[in-house]
Amino acid sequence: MTLLVAAAAAEEPSCYSRLTNEWFCWQYVVDRQDQLESATVEHLQITLAAVLVGVLLAFPLALLARGVPRLETAILGTSTMLYTIPSLALFPLLVPFTGLSATTVVIGLALYALTILVRSMLEGLRGVPAEVRESAAGLGYGPARRLLRVELPLALPVLMAGLRVATVSTVALTTVGTIVSYGGLGDLISDGVLTNFRAELMTASVLCVVLAVVLDLAIVGTQWLLTPWARGRATAR
């Protein structure tokens, strides 16, 4: 009798079978744990790499725009124009140079991030009072030392705000990498849409949101650690 009951239970469709196809299914998460972990790790790696490349490109561009005002319009205009290029066009344009690889997605997302990063960096550096820069120069600070020791710390809140927006948006845009089969959780979302696999679609979407929230909190925590003077002002209030 026990064997018959067990056999009957085994024959019952799970919550993600074609017969039930539920949106929320913990059994799917358990059964596909390795697949979900692999997709999440890939998504995280592509996102972090794209944001890092974006920062490395945006910072010198922001410095150039501030130092040479006549180039500001061209730099900001170009970074904005890049964001208007559809990913369906941008990624295929990069494929002949980078191949069907994660590099294609990283470069494309880094170019998209420039729109936010260049503007936020430029505004952050501009927000440093002129008298502060002059005082630092009077104390013997050279341009490089003044930038690193005075201007960047004061501009950090604005820089980090831009970084937060760029990071969260990149988490979402990484899913588009499924065009070249490197979309992280986007690959699962695309498969879920094509096959009407609700549990896969919902789980991958939720993981994208969780990843964005975790990275945003990490940036906020980093800013909190790097700006002890801001904590002191908040305590005084």
Backbone bond lengths (Angstrom), bond angles and torsions (degrees), N, CA, C in turn:
res aa  C-N    CA-C-N  psi(-1)  N-CA   C-N-CA  omega(-1)  CA-C   N-CA-C  phi
1 M - - - 1.475 - - 1.526 110.92 -
2 T 1.310 115.52 -43.26 1.468 120.26 179.07 1.516 111.25 -60.93
3 L 1.334 116.89 -40.38 1.453 121.38 179.98 1.525 111.15 -64.73
4 L 1.345 116.24 -37.04 1.459 119.85 179.21 1.532 111.41 -66.57
5 V 1.347 115.63 -41.04 1.475 119.94 178.37 1.519 110.93 -64.30
6 A 1.330 116.07 -43.09 1.468 120.50 179.62 1.515 110.59 -64.16
7 A 1.329 116.66 -40.87 1.460 119.71 179.83 1.516 110.95 -65.56
8 A 1.333 116.26 -38.74 1.464 120.08 178.91 1.519 111.32 -65.64
9 A 1.346 115.87 -40.95 1.468 120.23 178.80 1.518 111.07 -64.68
10 A 1.344 115.67 -37.57 1.462 119.18 -179.73 1.520 111.45 -67.00
11 E 1.358 116.16 -30.09 1.452 119.73 -178.13 1.528 112.35 -79.37
12 E 1.322 117.21 -17.31 1.458 120.45 -179.74 1.527 109.78 -66.51
13 P 1.316 117.88 137.13 1.466 120.52 -178.95 1.522 111.59 -66.56
14 S 1.328 116.52 142.33 1.453 120.41 176.61 1.528 108.62 -77.11
15 C 1.343 115.24 175.79 1.467 118.05 -175.63 1.521 112.97 -72.53
16 Y 1.335 118.04 -7.37 1.465 118.47 176.93 1.526 112.19 -119.29
17 S 1.310 117.04 19.86 1.458 119.60 175.28 1.523 108.73 -75.47
18 R 1.326 116.27 170.16 1.468 120.39 -178.97 1.523 111.82 -66.29
19 L 1.335 116.48 -22.95 1.456 119.45 -177.70 1.530 112.13 -79.18
20 T 1.332 116.56 -36.23 1.473 119.99 -179.07 1.519 112.09 -100.17
21 N 1.327 117.23 -51.21 1.471 123.17 174.00 1.526 112.30 49.07
22 E 1.330 116.72 56.16 1.461 121.08 -178.35 1.533 111.06 -79.07
23 W 1.341 115.92 155.38 1.467 121.02 179.47 1.526 111.12 -72.04
24 F 1.321 116.04 -43.22 1.466 120.15 -178.55 1.526 108.49 -109.35
25 C 1.316 115.06 118.08 1.459 119.63 -175.77 1.521 109.50 -145.72
26 W 1.334 116.80 103.54 1.457 120.65 -179.41 1.522 111.45 -67.10
27 Q 1.345 116.44 -30.00 1.456 119.62 179.38 1.524 111.20 -61.61
28 Y 1.327 115.97 -35.43 1.470 119.61 175.92 1.521 110.73 -61.81
29 V 1.339 116.79 -43.50 1.468 121.09 179.79 1.524 110.35 -60.84
30 V 1.335 116.50 -41.19 1.464 120.55 -179.78 1.528 110.84 -68.18
31 D 1.321 116.49 -46.02 1.459 120.53 -176.44 1.528 112.79 -69.75
32 R 1.319 116.81 -33.83 1.483 120.73 -176.55 1.527 111.71 -108.44
33 Q 1.310 117.52 30.03 1.466 121.54 -176.09 1.520 111.98 -57.87
34 D 1.320 116.96 -46.33 1.473 119.97 -178.62 1.522 111.25 -61.85
35 Q 1.318 116.80 -41.97 1.463 121.04 179.88 1.527 111.07 -64.70
36 L 1.322 116.29 -42.48 1.458 120.98 179.53 1.523 111.35 -66.23
37 E 1.326 117.16 -42.31 1.460 120.65 178.65 1.521 111.09 -63.10
38 S 1.311 117.12 -43.81 1.464 121.17 179.91 1.525 111.40 -62.30
39 A 1.332 116.62 -44.09 1.464 120.55 179.83 1.534 111.29 -66.38
40 T 1.336 116.84 -38.69 1.464 120.72 179.90 1.522 111.28 -67.02
41 V 1.328 116.57 -42.69 1.468 120.54 178.47 1.522 110.53 -63.09
42 E 1.317 117.10 -43.91 1.463 120.54 178.53 1.524 110.49 -62.24
43 H 1.322 116.25 -42.66 1.465 121.09 178.93 1.525 110.69 -60.65
44 L 1.324 116.75 -44.77 1.460 121.66 -179.96 1.516 111.11 -64.44
45 Q 1.325 117.43 -44.59 1.463 121.13 -178.66 1.521 111.25 -62.81
46 I 1.319 117.42 -44.39 1.468 120.76 -179.99 1.527 110.32 -64.91
47 T 1.328 116.50 -42.43 1.468 120.48 -179.45 1.525 111.28 -62.00
48 L 1.332 116.66 -50.42 1.464 120.37 -178.36 1.527 111.47 -63.51
49 A 1.331 116.69 -41.18 1.465 119.89 179.47 1.524 110.58 -64.20
50 A 1.323 117.29 -41.66 1.462 120.83 -179.23 1.526 111.35 -65.59
51 V 1.329 116.41 -43.28 1.466 119.92 179.44 1.527 110.37 -65.21
52 L 1.326 117.01 -41.46 1.470 120.35 179.03 1.521 111.25 -62.08
53 V 1.324 116.93 -46.26 1.470 120.26 178.14 1.525 109.98 -63.11
54 G 1.336 116.45 -39.77 1.456 120.06 178.16 1.518 112.37 -60.89
55 V 1.333 116.82 -42.67 1.467 121.28 178.20 1.525 110.69 -63.66
56 L 1.329 116.73 -43.88 1.467 121.00 -179.30 1.526 111.86 -64.21
57 L 1.325 117.09 -30.73 1.468 120.20 177.45 1.530 111.50 -82.94
58 A 1.328 116.03 -38.41 1.466 119.95 -173.72 1.522 113.09 -72.06
59 F 1.324 117.17 -35.90 1.465 119.52 -174.40 1.535 112.55 -62.27
60 P 1.332 119.21 -51.73 1.472 117.44 177.69 1.529 112.47 -64.22
61 L 1.329 117.53 -31.99 1.463 119.49 177.70 1.523 110.98 -66.01
62 A 1.335 116.74 -39.74 1.469 120.29 177.59 1.525 110.90 -65.86
63 L 1.322 116.94 -41.33 1.467 120.20 177.31 1.522 111.02 -62.91
64 L 1.338 115.91 -39.95 1.466 120.13 179.44 1.522 110.56 -66.38
65 A 1.321 116.75 -41.45 1.462 120.21 179.84 1.520 111.25 -65.16
66 R 1.337 116.98 -35.99 1.458 119.58 178.47 1.521 111.36 -74.27
67 G 1.320 117.18 -39.66 1.459 120.79 -177.04 1.512 113.94 -76.35
68 V 1.346 116.64 -29.25 1.469 121.07 179.82 1.529 107.72 -124.69
69 P 1.333 117.61 85.97 1.476 121.33 -174.11 1.522 114.69 -53.49
70 R 1.341 117.40 -31.62 1.472 118.53 -177.24 1.534 112.28 -68.86
71 L 1.345 116.54 -15.95 1.465 120.15 178.35 1.527 112.70 -93.63
72 E 1.324 116.23 -6.80 1.469 119.36 -175.01 1.525 112.14 -59.79
73 T 1.310 116.55 -47.69 1.466 119.53 -178.10 1.515 111.49 -61.12
74 A 1.326 116.28 -41.71 1.463 120.32 -179.44 1.526 111.28 -65.60
75 I 1.337 116.46 -41.41 1.465 120.27 -178.18 1.522 110.88 -68.03
76 L 1.331 116.80 -47.82 1.461 120.26 179.67 1.520 111.41 -66.30
77 G 1.324 116.02 -38.79 1.462 119.80 179.74 1.522 112.15 -65.26
78 T 1.343 116.04 -40.41 1.460 119.86 179.95 1.523 111.38 -67.33
79 S 1.333 116.49 -43.16 1.462 119.45 179.51 1.525 111.22 -63.95
80 T 1.324 116.86 -36.43 1.469 120.23 177.16 1.518 111.25 -69.97
81 M 1.323 116.62 -38.80 1.465 120.96 -179.85 1.535 110.72 -62.94
82 L 1.330 116.71 -38.17 1.462 120.04 179.77 1.520 111.41 -60.81
83 Y 1.334 115.92 -34.79 1.461 119.98 -178.38 1.524 111.84 -69.58
84 T 1.334 116.72 -22.71 1.465 120.11 -178.36 1.525 112.37 -82.20
85 I 1.333 117.62 -11.01 1.471 120.02 179.43 1.524 108.99 -73.88
86 P 1.301 119.51 122.07 1.473 121.07 179.81 1.529 110.99 -61.82
87 S 1.315 115.81 141.41 1.467 119.69 179.65 1.525 111.03 -61.77
88 L 1.324 117.24 -29.76 1.461 120.65 178.12 1.520 111.27 -63.14
89 A 1.333 116.94 -22.15 1.463 121.12 177.52 1.525 111.24 -99.26
90 L 1.346 116.95 -39.23 1.466 120.65 -174.86 1.527 112.35 -66.44
91 F 1.312 117.38 -47.65 1.461 119.69 -177.16 1.531 112.31 -62.62
92 P 1.330 119.13 -46.12 1.472 118.41 176.05 1.526 113.22 -61.08
93 L 1.352 117.08 -31.43 1.462 119.54 177.49 1.528 111.80 -66.36
94 L 1.346 116.34 -30.41 1.461 120.70 -179.26 1.522 112.75 -83.80
95 V 1.328 116.85 -23.43 1.473 120.74 -174.84 1.525 113.58 -55.90
96 P 1.358 120.35 -42.06 1.474 118.78 179.36 1.528 113.54 -59.58
97 F 1.333 117.03 -24.25 1.468 120.62 -178.47 1.523 112.62 -96.73
98 T 1.320 117.62 -33.91 1.466 120.87 -174.81 1.521 113.52 -114.90
99 G 1.343 117.00 -9.92 1.451 120.06 179.44 1.516 112.31 76.27
100 L 1.321 116.10 179.45 1.462 121.45 176.61 1.519 108.10 -80.92
101 S 1.326 115.27 82.27 1.462 120.78 -175.07 1.515 110.22 -143.81
102 A 1.322 114.46 170.87 1.460 119.78 177.55 1.525 111.25 -64.63
103 T 1.326 116.40 -26.12 1.468 120.79 179.01 1.520 111.17 -58.69
104 T 1.321 116.18 -38.04 1.463 120.71 178.60 1.525 110.63 -59.21
105 V 1.310 116.07 -45.06 1.466 121.09 -178.99 1.526 110.27 -68.35
106 V 1.324 117.35 -42.89 1.465 121.37 -178.23 1.527 110.59 -61.17
107 I 1.319 117.15 -46.38 1.466 120.26 -179.37 1.522 110.59 -64.51
108 G 1.318 116.71 -44.61 1.458 119.97 180.00 1.521 112.21 -61.12
109 L 1.322 117.02 -44.99 1.463 120.62 -179.77 1.529 111.47 -68.73
110 A 1.328 117.17 -35.24 1.465 120.46 177.73 1.531 110.43 -63.51
111 L 1.334 116.71 -39.37 1.469 120.19 177.60 1.528 111.00 -65.15
112 Y 1.325 116.52 -38.67 1.464 119.74 177.25 1.531 111.10 -64.95
113 A 1.330 116.63 -38.21 1.467 121.12 -177.38 1.530 112.29 -67.18
114 L 1.326 116.98 -21.36 1.464 119.98 -178.25 1.526 111.95 -59.40
115 T 1.313 117.19 -33.09 1.466 120.67 -178.69 1.522 111.27 -55.56
116 I 1.322 115.78 -44.06 1.467 120.84 -178.51 1.514 111.21 -82.94
117 L 1.325 116.67 -44.90 1.466 120.77 -172.12 1.521 112.79 -67.70
118 V 1.329 118.15 -43.36 1.465 120.36 -178.77 1.522 110.77 -62.35
119 R 1.325 116.13 -44.92 1.468 119.86 -178.72 1.526 111.58 -65.61
120 S 1.322 116.95 -44.53 1.465 119.03 -177.98 1.528 111.05 -66.89
121 M 1.316 117.44 -38.78 1.466 120.08 178.52 1.519 110.95 -66.40
122 L 1.317 115.99 -42.17 1.462 119.68 179.72 1.527 110.71 -63.82
123 E 1.323 116.97 -44.62 1.460 120.38 179.79 1.527 111.20 -66.96
124 G 1.327 117.03 -36.90 1.457 120.00 178.66 1.518 112.14 -64.43
125 L 1.316 116.59 -43.99 1.463 120.42 179.46 1.529 111.07 -68.83
126 R 1.316 116.57 -36.20 1.460 119.73 178.11 1.523 111.82 -67.94
127 G 1.316 115.94 -25.81 1.460 119.48 -177.51 1.511 114.31 -74.39
128 V 1.319 117.50 -10.08 1.462 120.44 177.64 1.525 108.53 -72.29
129 P 1.312 119.12 122.26 1.471 121.54 -177.53 1.534 112.28 -57.17
130 A 1.306 115.58 140.83 1.469 120.60 -179.01 1.522 110.99 -61.78
131 E 1.340 117.71 -35.83 1.459 119.78 -179.07 1.522 111.76 -66.43
132 V 1.343 116.18 -28.73 1.472 119.11 177.55 1.517 109.57 -68.96
133 R 1.324 117.01 -43.60 1.465 120.33 178.24 1.526 110.78 -63.38
134 E 1.325 115.55 -40.30 1.462 119.08 179.46 1.523 111.44 -66.19
135 S 1.310 117.17 -38.84 1.467 120.64 178.22 1.521 110.66 -64.19
136 A 1.343 115.64 -41.28 1.468 119.26 178.83 1.518 110.70 -64.34
137 A 1.328 116.57 -40.21 1.462 119.89 177.62 1.519 110.59 -64.38
138 G 1.338 116.42 -38.62 1.464 120.51 178.64 1.513 112.39 -65.50
139 L 1.340 116.89 -26.18 1.466 120.72 178.25 1.521 112.47 -85.08
140 G 1.326 116.01 2.50 1.458 119.72 176.30 1.512 115.03 96.38
141 Y 1.308 117.39 10.25 1.466 120.53 178.21 1.530 109.67 -74.06
142 G 1.313 116.95 126.95 1.456 120.98 173.34 1.521 110.06 -77.09
143 P 1.343 118.17 172.56 1.472 121.01 -177.73 1.532 113.64 -56.20
144 A 1.327 116.49 -45.90 1.467 119.43 -177.67 1.523 111.16 -68.01
145 R 1.318 116.22 -44.93 1.475 120.00 -179.52 1.517 110.61 -66.42
146 R 1.322 117.01 -38.38 1.466 120.46 178.72 1.526 110.65 -64.41
147 L 1.317 115.76 -39.68 1.458 119.78 179.53 1.526 110.95 -63.93
148 L 1.330 116.26 -46.58 1.462 120.59 -175.20 1.525 113.08 -75.56
149 R 1.328 116.82 -38.08 1.466 120.35 -172.18 1.523 113.79 -94.91
150 V 1.323 117.37 -21.53 1.466 119.87 -174.61 1.529 111.93 -119.99
151 E 1.327 116.41 -56.99 1.464 119.42 -171.54 1.529 112.78 -70.79
152 L 1.311 117.13 -47.77 1.471 119.18 -178.08 1.533 112.81 -61.92
153 P 1.338 118.75 -44.97 1.479 117.25 177.54 1.528 113.37 -58.97
154 L 1.355 116.53 -39.33 1.460 119.31 179.94 1.533 111.87 -72.21
155 A 1.332 116.41 -30.16 1.462 120.22 -179.07 1.528 111.96 -86.78
156 L 1.321 117.19 -5.95 1.462 121.47 -172.53 1.530 114.27 -55.52
157 P 1.339 120.39 -44.05 1.474 118.69 -179.99 1.524 113.27 -56.63
158 V 1.336 117.36 -42.42 1.463 120.51 179.42 1.519 110.20 -70.16
159 L 1.330 116.77 -40.11 1.467 120.50 178.84 1.522 111.07 -61.60
160 M 1.314 116.34 -43.62 1.465 120.61 -178.20 1.527 111.19 -69.45
161 A 1.320 117.05 -33.28 1.462 119.79 176.45 1.524 110.40 -62.99
162 G 1.325 116.02 -43.22 1.456 119.60 176.92 1.516 112.07 -66.13
163 L 1.322 116.02 -37.61 1.456 120.43 179.01 1.523 111.16 -64.54
164 R 1.325 116.38 -37.70 1.475 120.02 178.67 1.519 110.83 -62.43
165 V 1.326 115.74 -46.99 1.470 119.51 -179.58 1.527 110.37 -63.70
166 A 1.338 116.75 -43.76 1.464 120.52 -179.13 1.525 111.21 -63.58
167 T 1.323 116.93 -39.71 1.459 120.28 -178.27 1.517 112.04 -67.91
168 V 1.323 116.16 -46.58 1.470 120.00 -179.28 1.526 110.58 -63.71
169 S 1.323 116.86 -41.45 1.462 119.44 179.29 1.524 111.18 -67.52
170 T 1.339 116.72 -33.57 1.464 120.01 178.85 1.521 111.26 -68.75
171 V 1.329 117.04 -35.92 1.471 119.90 175.72 1.525 109.75 -56.96
172 A 1.324 116.66 -43.53 1.464 120.36 179.29 1.524 111.59 -69.14
173 L 1.335 116.83 -42.90 1.457 120.45 -176.58 1.527 112.93 -70.86
174 T 1.314 117.17 -23.65 1.464 119.82 179.73 1.524 111.25 -58.49
175 T 1.323 116.82 -30.28 1.466 119.89 -179.67 1.523 111.51 -59.89
176 V 1.340 117.14 -26.24 1.467 120.57 -178.55 1.527 110.36 -69.97
177 G 1.325 116.86 -16.23 1.459 120.49 177.80 1.504 113.43 -61.19
178 T 1.322 117.24 -10.18 1.464 120.24 177.19 1.527 111.23 -61.13
179 I 1.327 116.50 -17.61 1.476 121.02 176.71 1.519 110.48 -56.97
180 V 1.345 116.00 -37.39 1.465 120.86 179.58 1.526 110.69 -111.00
181 S 1.325 115.89 20.72 1.478 123.27 176.36 1.515 113.60 68.33
182 Y 1.324 117.31 22.66 1.461 121.85 175.38 1.529 108.62 -132.88
183 G 1.321 114.71 64.81 1.455 119.38 -178.33 1.503 113.92 -112.22
184 G 1.346 117.34 7.86 1.454 119.63 -179.28 1.521 110.47 59.53
185 L 1.305 116.12 -122.85 1.457 121.08 178.21 1.528 111.16 -66.31
186 G 1.316 116.93 -19.65 1.464 120.51 176.99 1.516 112.20 -62.82
187 D 1.340 117.20 -31.57 1.464 120.16 177.30 1.522 110.59 -62.98
188 L 1.336 116.44 -40.05 1.460 120.35 178.76 1.532 110.64 -70.67
189 I 1.329 116.40 -39.48 1.467 119.77 178.34 1.524 110.47 -62.25
190 S 1.330 116.16 -45.04 1.464 120.55 179.18 1.525 111.12 -61.63
191 D 1.335 116.44 -44.16 1.462 119.78 178.80 1.525 110.78 -64.59
192 G 1.336 116.52 -39.28 1.457 120.08 179.03 1.512 112.52 -63.27
193 V 1.332 116.92 -37.19 1.468 120.94 178.66 1.534 110.65 -69.68
194 L 1.337 116.03 -45.64 1.460 120.65 -176.30 1.531 112.61 -65.79
195 T 1.335 115.49 -35.81 1.466 119.66 -176.15 1.525 113.26 -102.87
196 N 1.333 117.42 3.15 1.470 122.51 -176.22 1.527 110.94 55.55
197 F 1.339 115.02 40.97 1.464 122.10 178.99 1.520 106.87 -92.07
198 R 1.319 116.84 93.58 1.453 121.19 -170.34 1.522 113.19 -65.53
199 A 1.314 117.37 -43.84 1.463 120.08 -178.39 1.530 111.22 -61.84
200 E 1.326 116.69 -40.55 1.466 120.71 178.74 1.522 110.68 -65.36
201 L 1.325 116.43 -46.12 1.461 121.67 -179.66 1.524 111.17 -61.58
202 M 1.314 117.22 -47.77 1.458 121.23 -177.58 1.521 111.98 -67.33
203 T 1.321 117.44 -44.58 1.469 120.89 -178.23 1.521 111.20 -63.22
204 A 1.330 117.27 -45.13 1.466 120.73 -180.00 1.527 110.78 -64.64
205 S 1.330 117.02 -38.55 1.467 120.62 179.49 1.528 110.91 -65.71
206 V 1.331 116.27 -43.67 1.464 120.49 178.92 1.524 110.82 -63.00
207 L 1.326 116.59 -40.15 1.467 120.15 179.14 1.525 111.22 -64.44
208 C 1.334 117.62 -34.68 1.470 120.95 176.05 1.527 110.68 -62.24
209 V 1.325 115.78 -44.39 1.463 120.60 179.70 1.527 110.06 -64.29
210 V 1.328 116.37 -44.63 1.471 120.57 179.76 1.527 110.34 -61.33
211 L 1.324 116.39 -42.71 1.462 120.55 179.89 1.524 110.99 -62.47
212 A 1.316 117.17 -41.65 1.471 121.13 178.81 1.523 110.80 -63.40
213 V 1.328 116.95 -43.00 1.464 121.14 -179.89 1.521 110.91 -65.11
214 V 1.324 117.16 -43.18 1.468 121.18 -179.29 1.531 110.93 -63.03
215 L 1.321 116.73 -44.75 1.467 119.85 179.65 1.532 110.96 -66.23
216 D 1.315 116.94 -38.31 1.465 120.33 178.29 1.527 110.44 -63.31
217 L 1.315 116.91 -43.71 1.462 120.46 178.60 1.528 110.98 -65.74
218 A 1.320 116.64 -35.09 1.473 120.36 178.45 1.529 110.52 -64.29
219 I 1.332 116.60 -39.97 1.466 120.29 179.25 1.528 110.11 -68.20
220 V 1.330 116.24 -41.47 1.466 119.91 177.73 1.523 110.49 -61.27
221 G 1.338 116.81 -42.97 1.462 120.70 178.17 1.515 112.27 -63.65
222 T 1.329 116.06 -39.27 1.470 120.38 178.03 1.523 110.77 -64.05
223 Q 1.322 115.96 -42.90 1.470 119.57 177.71 1.528 110.65 -62.03
224 W 1.311 116.71 -40.47 1.469 120.95 179.15 1.518 111.22 -60.75
225 L 1.335 116.28 -38.95 1.461 120.23 179.70 1.525 112.06 -72.70
226 L 1.340 116.27 -33.08 1.463 120.17 -175.15 1.524 113.82 -86.11
227 T 1.334 117.11 -10.28 1.470 119.60 -177.98 1.530 110.61 -125.28
228 P 1.319 117.54 67.72 1.476 119.73 -179.96 1.518 112.74 -62.84
229 W 1.336 118.03 -27.56 1.462 119.92 179.88 1.539 111.23 -67.64
230 A 1.325 116.23 -31.20 1.460 119.20 177.22 1.518 110.56 -69.38
231 R 1.315 117.32 -35.85 1.462 120.43 177.57 1.517 109.69 -64.58
232 G 1.340 116.23 -36.83 1.460 119.87 -179.70 1.514 111.21 -65.32
233 R 1.338 117.93 -39.50 1.475 121.36 178.60 1.503 110.38 -66.06
234 A 1.354 116.27 -40.05 1.459 120.10 -178.68 1.532 109.67 -65.15
235 T 1.345 117.69 -39.66 1.458 121.36 179.52 1.522 111.08 -65.97
236 A 1.340 116.00 -38.34 1.460 120.35 -178.99 1.529 111.54 -65.21
237 R 1.318 116.60 -31.57 1.472 119.95 178.32 1.525 111.05 -70.71
